[in-house]
Structures are given as structure tokens and as C-alpha cells.
Amino acid sequence: MKTNPLKEGMLTENSAGIGTVTRKMVRDRAAELAVIDGRPVRDVSKSETDQARRELTGEPDTDPKDAILESAPESERWNPVAGSTGHKAQVAPSEDEDEEGHSDNEKLVEEGIEGAEHDQMRQAARNAKD
């Protein structure tokens, strides 16, 4: 059941009752918001007017659609197809990788290590002969 909108919203301003919210009150508050944002009073945006109206009338800050989305559990918020579990897409191999996923740099490092091991074994064999 919806509550009475007259019971919501701003009731007082500087300890004085504001009464019925008028268009002038909304324009004045929107102008204050523009000044707060660093723009001149005459440069009021639609979003500031909407925010001023929400503040003065007690409307919720969020769009009703957004409020419904926020109330849903995190796991169900962005499920484009209900019941779809999805699947993992295959990763296309990079141009510098072979079929096993080894990059050119990785191959060069492995070749360097093998070459160094080979040199160490040759050096050890020469030292053993001497």
C-alpha cells in the first residue's frame, strides 16, 4: 500500500514550516544546487531540478526501476537469460603463440636455458679431462 505523499518530504526549513511545495521553491532549490556545482544560477540543469523536486517532496532518490534492481540479490541482477548457466568461450590463440600456448619469448628463454645447460655440461666435461 502506498503512503500518502503529503506525509513525506521536507516539512521545515530553518525551523519554519515550508507548507505546499511550489514551482518557485523547486526552482530556487535547483538554483542553489547549480551554485553548489559551481555554475551560475541561470544555468540550472534538468537533473538539478529533478533532484530539488525529490528533496522537497520526499520522492525516493532512485528511479523505481533502479530500486527494484537494487533490491534483487546480486546473483540475479544482470542475468540476461533467466536459467542460463552460460559457458566459457574458447580463447583464440595469439599470433605469437604456438598450439600449446607458448609465446615466442617463452620459447627463446627455454632455448637460452637449454643452451646454458649445454655449455655448463661441456665445460664440466673439459674440466674432468684435465
N, C-alpha and C positions, 0 to 999 in steps of 0.2 A: 504494500500500500504506500502511495506517495505521501510525503509530508507536505504540509502547507508551506509554499514558498515564502509567504509573508512572515513566517516564524523563523526563517533563516536569513543570513546576510548580516550586514553591518547595522547595528542598532544605534550606536553612538559614535560621535567623532569629537574628540577633545571634551568628553563628558557631556556633550549636548546631543540630544536625540536627533537623528537625521530625517526621520519621517519617511515619506514616499520617495523612492529613488527617481530622480528626474533625468531627462536627457542632458541638461546643463551640468548636473552633478557628474554624470558619466564623462562628458567632455572635459570637465575640469580635472577629474582624476586621470584621464588619459593624457592630458597636457602635462600633469605632474610626472607621469611615467616617462613621457618623452624627454622632459628636462633631466630626469634621473639618468636616462640613457645618453645624455649629452647632446641632445638635439634641441632646436628651438621649439617653443610652444606651438607654433603654427605647423610644425612638421610631425603631426601625430599619425602613427600607423594604425592600420586596422587591428593588428594584434594587440596594440596597447588599448584600443577602445574595447576590444573583447575582454581583455584582462580587467580593465576598470569595471565593466559591467558585471563580470564574475565576482569581483571583490565586493562590490556594493550590494549585489542581490543575493550573494551566498551560493551561486551556482558552483558546481564542482570545477576544479582546475583542469581536469582531464576531460577529453572527449568521451562520451558514453561508450563508444566502440573501444577506445583505448582502455577504459576502466574494466570492461568485460574481459579484454585480453589480459590485463594485469591480474585479474582475479583467477585466471586459469593456471593450473600447475605448469611449471617451467617445461616439463617434458611434453606438454601438449600445445604449447604456444605457436610454434612455427611448423606444424605438421601439415604440409600442403595436401597430402592424400591420407585421410584417416585410415589407419590399419596398415599402411605401407611400412615395411621394415627397412626398405632401401637395400642397396648393395654397394660394394666397393668397386669403384671404377678402375679399370686397368690403367696403369701408368705407362705412358708411351716412353720408350727408351729415348734417352737424349742422343744427340748426334755424336757426342764424344764418348759414348758408352758402347761396350760390346753386348752380346746376348746375355752374358752373366751379370751385367750391371757394373762392370769395372770401367772406370774412366781412363782416359789416356794418361792423365797424371798418375793415377794409381799404378798403371802398368809400368810407367817409367821408374817409379820408386821401387817397385818389385824387381825390375831389371837391374837397377843400381845396387840393391841389396844383394842380389844373386852374384853380381859381378864382384862386389867387395868380398863376399864369402869365398868366391873362387880365387881371388888374389891372395886372400889370407891363407887358404889351403896350399896354394903354390909356394908362397913364402915359407910356410911351415915345413913343406916337403924339402925345399932347398936347404933350410937350416938343419934339417935332420941328416942330410947327406954330408954336410960339412963336419 
